[in-house]
Amino acid sequence: MSRLKIFLVLLAVSCLSLMLHQGGHFNWNVMSFHLSCPFHRSPPPQSTKAKHTSIAFLKTHKTASSTVQNILFRFAERHNLTVALPLQGYDHQFRYPWSFSVRFVHPHTVPAQVITNHMRFNQQELRKLLPNDTLYLTILREPATMFESLFSYYNQNCASFKRVPNGSLEAFLAEPQRYYKPDAGNSMFAHNTLLFDLGGENDHSPADDSYITGFIKQMDEIFSLVMISEYFDESLVLLRRLLSWDLEDILYVKLNMRTPESKLKMSPDLPGKIRKWNSLDAKLYDYFNATFWKKLQALGLDCVEKEVDLLRQAQDRLIRGCFGGSLPQLRSSSQIKNKDLRPWQPSSKVAIVGYDLPYNSTRNAASDPCLKLIIPEVQYTRLLLRSQSLRYRKNYPLRAPPSVGVSAGSVRHLPKRPI
């Protein structure tokens, strides 16, 4: 028998032994994928490398970031990691739109390994909070579709949007300078929101090309991965490989979705007007979209496509196992019987749907890992804060809270946070 035949026989026996040891069809698929798509600098789908657990995720607005946050929350719980959470007076955000400070962190959630709630990015402050090996991640969305979502979602909360007659996106874009007031409430949602979330000057003159070029260079050096909302599953492939996670660590269910009736119809000329008005965001997105595709091409697009298929198959199996064949029914918040599953509603002008369970269901989000797939971010943040506070008090019964954070009594004297 030739050496090649001997090698192939041994390889087949090894693969069969591994499949039987792991005990399932899923792992056989993973092994087949790894053998047909060798990556020299990336871990295989079932990585033998230690999982990376120090993560700072900048949760941008209206970019599918709530779904990424849910993935990170569940990973942190499964691996007993501490998630930095906001003081209770700030609910589920780190006093946004203020620049992030460690003073906004609840003292029972430090020392932290993960942070993912809404904030305005400030790496200098985050370095005070997180381990030295922390990887920085974020997600961006194409500016035209993102701005439509922002305009719809914050129509009654952003003063620059609220003053537009009949809530018309077309009217706003026809004369944006007429309606946009930088000093008005929640104005950051009306102009270059991505740049603002990243800590930049969203009203900086677009004529100053050196500013946005320098800002992009700085962000490129800080963030190990910038995901792209339009290619969410492909983004998760990159995320999994960066963090040396397993496929089951990135399974998800879509969250924080609007009803079709809440989405605004856009005429063909509006995307161009939106990109012109948000030109700094457009440059940010275009740059990181290009670098995103370079990373995918470096892995091999065929291999990425195969891993995306495996991800979707695994999600189908997860949903069947958790909910008996299909996801719970999507309903408006008022129709959802379990208050833990009701998504927050920004106003009466837009409807955010959530998942409803059968009327006689006794499942509890605090103890059911399947329900944590569909719990909204506000409730999940509160759930984590309760569990981490209990753990902190148990581990340190006689210790005063760390100095990071503000005292609970001082929160009520701070200005009310915007939505």
C-alpha positions in Angstrom: 0.0 0.0 0.0 1.4 3.4 -1.0 2.1 6.0 1.7 -0.7 8.2 0.3 -3.2 5.3 0.8 -2.0 4.7 4.3 -2.3 8.4 5.1 -5.9 8.5 3.8 -6.9 5.4 5.7 -5.5 6.8 8.9 -7.2 10.2 8.3 -10.5 8.5 7.7 -10.2 6.4 10.9 -9.2 9.5 12.9 -12.2 11.5 11.6 -14.6 8.7 12.4 -13.1 8.3 15.9 -13.5 12.1 16.5 -17.1 12.0 15.2 -18.0 9.2 17.6 -16.2 10.8 20.5 -17.9 14.2 20.0 -21.2 12.3 19.5 -23.0 14.0 16.7 -23.7 14.9 13.1 -22.9 18.6 13.8 -19.3 18.0 14.7 -18.8 15.8 11.6 -20.0 18.8 9.5 -17.5 21.0 11.3 -14.6 18.6 10.7 -15.5 18.3 7.0 -15.6 22.0 6.7 -12.2 22.4 8.4 -10.5 19.8 6.1 -11.9 21.4 3.0 -11.1 25.0 4.0 -7.7 25.1 5.7 -6.9 28.6 7.1 -3.3 29.1 8.1 -3.9 32.0 10.6 -7.4 31.3 11.9 -8.7 28.7 14.3 -10.9 25.9 12.9 -14.7 26.1 13.6 -14.2 24.1 16.8 -11.1 25.8 18.1 -8.5 24.3 20.4 -7.2 27.7 21.2 -8.4 29.4 24.5 -11.4 31.6 23.9 -10.8 35.3 24.2 -12.9 36.8 27.0 -11.9 40.5 27.3 -14.2 42.4 25.0 -15.3 46.0 24.5 -18.2 46.2 22.0 -19.2 49.7 21.0 -23.0 49.4 20.6 -23.9 51.8 17.8 -27.5 52.9 17.2 -29.8 51.2 14.7 -27.2 48.8 13.4 -28.3 45.4 14.6 -26.1 46.0 17.7 -28.8 44.7 20.1 -28.4 41.3 18.5 -24.7 41.4 19.0 -25.1 42.5 22.5 -27.4 39.5 23.2 -24.7 37.2 21.9 -22.1 38.8 24.2 -24.4 38.8 27.3 -25.1 35.1 26.8 -21.5 34.2 26.3 -20.5 36.2 29.4 -23.1 34.3 31.5 -22.1 30.9 30.2 -18.4 31.6 31.0 -19.0 33.4 34.3 -17.6 36.7 33.1 -18.4 40.0 34.7 -20.1 42.5 32.4 -19.7 46.2 33.2 -23.2 47.7 33.5 -24.5 51.2 34.0 -25.6 52.6 37.3 -29.3 52.1 37.8 -30.1 55.7 37.3 -29.0 55.4 33.7 -31.0 52.3 33.0 -29.4 50.4 30.1 -27.0 53.1 28.8 -23.8 54.6 30.2 -25.2 58.1 30.5 -25.3 58.5 26.7 -24.7 60.9 25.0 -22.1 61.9 27.5 -18.6 60.6 26.7 -18.1 57.4 28.6 -16.5 57.5 32.1 -15.8 54.8 34.6 -17.9 56.9 37.0 -21.0 55.7 35.1 -20.3 52.0 35.9 -22.2 50.2 38.7 -19.7 49.2 41.4 -21.0 45.7 41.6 -20.0 45.0 38.0 -16.2 45.5 38.4 -13.6 44.3 37.7 -15.1 43.7 34.3 -14.1 41.6 31.3 -16.9 42.6 29.0 -18.7 45.9 28.2 -21.4 46.3 25.6 -24.2 48.7 26.6 -24.7 52.0 24.7 -22.1 54.6 25.3 -20.2 57.3 23.5 -16.8 55.9 22.9 -13.9 57.0 25.1 -11.0 54.5 25.0 -9.0 56.4 27.6 -11.7 55.7 30.2 -12.3 52.2 29.0 -8.7 51.3 29.6 -9.1 52.2 33.2 -11.9 49.6 33.5 -10.9 46.6 31.3 -8.0 44.2 31.0 -4.9 45.1 29.0 -5.7 42.4 26.4 -9.2 43.7 25.6 -10.2 43.6 22.0 -12.4 46.4 20.7 -15.3 45.7 18.4 -18.2 47.6 16.8 -20.7 47.4 14.0 -21.7 49.9 11.3 -24.6 50.1 8.9 -25.1 51.7 5.5 -25.9 55.4 6.2 -29.0 55.7 4.1 -30.9 52.7 5.6 -29.5 53.6 9.1 -30.8 57.2 8.9 -34.2 56.1 7.8 -34.3 53.9 10.9 -33.0 56.7 13.1 -35.6 59.1 11.7 -38.4 56.6 12.3 -37.3 55.4 15.7 -36.5 58.8 17.2 -39.1 60.8 15.4 -40.7 62.0 18.7 -37.5 62.0 20.8 -35.1 64.0 18.6 -36.1 67.7 18.5 -34.6 68.1 15.1 -36.9 65.4 13.7 -39.9 66.3 15.8 -40.2 69.8 14.3 -40.5 68.5 10.7 -44.1 68.8 9.4 -46.0 65.5 9.3 -42.8 63.6 10.3 -41.7 63.7 6.7 -38.2 62.4 6.0 -38.4 64.0 2.5 -39.1 67.4 4.1 -36.2 67.1 6.5 -33.7 66.1 3.7 -35.0 68.9 1.4 -33.8 71.5 4.0 -31.8 69.7 6.8 -30.2 72.9 8.0 -33.6 74.4 8.6 -34.6 71.7 11.0 -31.3 70.5 12.5 -30.4 72.3 15.7 -27.1 71.0 17.2 -28.0 72.1 20.7 -31.5 70.7 20.7 -32.4 67.5 22.5 -30.9 64.3 21.1 -29.5 66.1 18.1 -26.8 63.4 17.7 -29.4 61.2 16.1 -30.0 63.7 13.2 -26.4 64.1 11.9 -23.5 61.7 11.5 -24.6 59.5 14.4 -22.0 56.8 13.7 -19.2 59.4 14.1 -20.7 60.7 17.3 -21.1 57.2 18.8 -17.4 56.6 18.0 -16.5 59.7 20.0 -16.0 62.0 17.0 -17.3 65.5 16.1 -20.4 64.9 14.2 -20.8 68.5 13.1 -17.2 68.9 11.9 -17.0 70.5 8.5 -17.0 67.8 5.7 -14.7 70.1 3.7 -11.9 69.3 6.2 -10.9 66.0 4.7 -7.9 65.7 7.0 -10.1 65.4 10.0 -12.2 62.4 8.9 -9.1 60.8 7.3 -7.2 61.0 10.6 -10.3 59.9 12.6 -10.7 56.8 10.4 -7.0 56.0 10.8 -7.3 56.2 14.6 -10.4 54.0 14.7 -8.7 51.4 12.4 -5.9 51.2 14.9 -8.2 50.8 17.9 -10.8 48.3 16.6 -9.8 44.8 15.9 -13.1 44.2 14.0 -15.7 46.5 12.5 -18.7 44.4 11.6 -21.1 45.4 8.8 -24.8 45.1 9.5 -25.8 44.2 6.0 -23.5 41.2 6.2 -24.4 40.1 9.7 -23.6 36.4 9.4 -20.4 37.0 7.6 -19.5 39.5 10.4 -20.1 36.7 12.9 -17.7 34.4 11.1 -15.0 37.1 11.5 -16.0 37.6 15.1 -15.8 33.9 15.9 -12.4 33.6 14.3 -11.0 36.7 16.0 -12.1 35.5 19.5 -11.4 31.8 18.9 -15.0 31.0 19.8 -17.0 27.9 18.8 -19.9 28.0 16.4 -22.5 27.7 19.2 -21.1 30.9 20.8 -22.4 33.1 18.0 -25.9 31.7 17.5 -28.6 34.3 17.7 -32.2 35.5 17.1 -32.9 38.9 15.6 -34.0 41.5 18.2 -35.3 45.1 18.4 -37.1 45.0 15.0 -39.7 47.4 13.7 -43.0 46.4 12.2 -43.2 46.9 8.4 -45.7 49.7 8.9 -43.1 51.6 11.0 -40.6 51.7 8.2 -40.6 54.7 5.9 -40.7 54.3 2.2 -37.8 56.0 0.4 -37.9 57.5 -3.1 -34.9 56.7 -5.3 -33.3 60.1 -4.7 -33.3 60.0 -0.8 -30.3 57.6 -0.2 -28.0 60.1 -2.1 -29.4 63.0 0.0 -28.9 61.1 3.2 -25.3 60.3 2.4 -24.6 63.9 1.5 -26.1 65.1 4.8 -24.2 62.4 6.7 -21.1 62.6 4.6 -18.7 61.9 7.5 -20.7 58.7 8.3 -20.6 57.8 4.7 -16.8 58.0 4.6 -16.6 56.0 7.8 -18.8 53.3 6.4 -17.2 53.1 3.0 -13.8 52.7 4.5 -14.7 50.0 6.9 -16.9 48.2 4.5 -13.9 47.9 2.1 -11.6 46.6 4.9 -14.4 44.2 5.9 -14.4 42.6 2.5 -10.7 42.4 2.4 -10.8 40.3 5.6 -13.4 38.0 4.0 -11.4 37.6 0.9 -8.3 36.8 2.9 -10.2 33.9 4.5 -11.6 32.8 1.1 -15.2 33.6 0.2 -16.1 30.0 -0.5 -15.0 29.0 2.9 -16.9 31.9 4.5 -20.0 30.9 2.7 -19.7 27.4 4.0 -19.3 28.5 7.5 -22.3 30.9 7.2 -24.3 27.8 6.0 -23.2 25.9 9.1 -24.1 28.8 11.3 -27.7 28.9 9.9 -28.1 25.2 10.1 -27.0 25.3 13.8 -29.4 28.1 14.4 -32.3 26.1 13.0 -31.4 23.2 15.3 -31.2 25.6 18.3 -34.6 27.1 17.5 -36.2 23.6 17.1 -34.6 22.5 20.4 -35.6 25.7 22.3 -39.1 26.4 20.9 -40.3 23.2 19.4 -39.8 23.8 15.7 -40.1 27.6 15.1 -39.6 30.9 16.9 -42.3 32.2 19.2 -44.7 34.5 17.4 -43.7 38.1 16.8 -46.2 40.5 18.5 -46.4 44.2 19.4 -45.3 45.0 23.0 -48.9 45.5 24.2 -49.8 41.9 23.1 -46.9 40.2 24.8 -48.1 38.6 28.1 -44.7 38.1 29.7 -43.4 41.6 30.7 -39.8 40.3 30.6 -40.2 39.9 26.8 -41.8 43.2 26.0 -39.4 45.4 24.0 -39.1 49.1 24.9 -41.2 51.4 22.7 -39.6 54.8 21.7 -43.0 56.4 20.9 -46.5 55.8 19.7 -45.3 56.6 16.2 -43.2 53.4 15.8 -43.8 49.8 16.9 -41.0 47.5 18.1 -42.0 43.9 18.1 -40.9 41.1 20.4 -41.5 37.4 20.8 -44.5 36.0 22.6 -44.8 32.7 24.4 -48.0 30.5 24.6 -50.5 31.8 27.2 -49.9 28.9 29.6 -46.1 29.0 29.5 -44.4 29.0 32.8 -40.9 29.5 31.4 -38.8 32.1 33.3 -36.2 34.3 31.6 -33.9 34.3 34.6 -33.3 30.6 34.5 -34.1 29.5 30.9 -31.2 29.9 28.6 -33.5 29.6 25.6 -35.5 32.6 26.7 -32.3 34.7 26.9 -32.2 34.4 23.1 -35.3 36.6 22.9 -35.2 38.8 26.0 -34.9 42.6 25.1 -31.8 44.5 26.1 -33.4 46.6 28.8 -34.7 43.5 30.7 -31.5 41.6 30.1 -29.4 44.4 31.5 -31.5 44.5 34.6 -31.3 40.7 34.9 -27.5 40.7 34.7 -27.3 43.6 37.2 -29.3 41.6 39.7 -27.4 38.4 39.3 -24.0 40.1 39.3 -24.9 42.2 42.4 -25.9 39.0 44.2 -22.6 37.4 43.2 -20.6 40.5 44.4 -22.3 40.6 47.8 -21.7 36.8 48.2 -18.1 37.1 47.3 -17.3 40.3 49.1 -19.8 40.5 52.1 -17.7 42.9 54.1 -16.1 44.9 51.3 -17.1 48.4 50.4 -17.9 48.9 46.7 -14.9 49.8 44.5 -14.3 53.5 43.9 -15.2 53.2 40.2 -18.7 54.5 39.7 -20.9 57.2 41.4 -22.7 56.6 44.6 -26.3 55.5 44.2 -27.6 58.6 46.0 -25.8 61.0 43.6 -27.5 59.6 40.5 -30.8 61.4 41.2 -29.0 64.8 41.1 -27.6 64.2 37.6 -29.4 65.5 34.5 -32.0 63.1 33.2 -30.4 61.0 30.4 -31.8 61.3 26.9 -33.3 58.4 25.1 
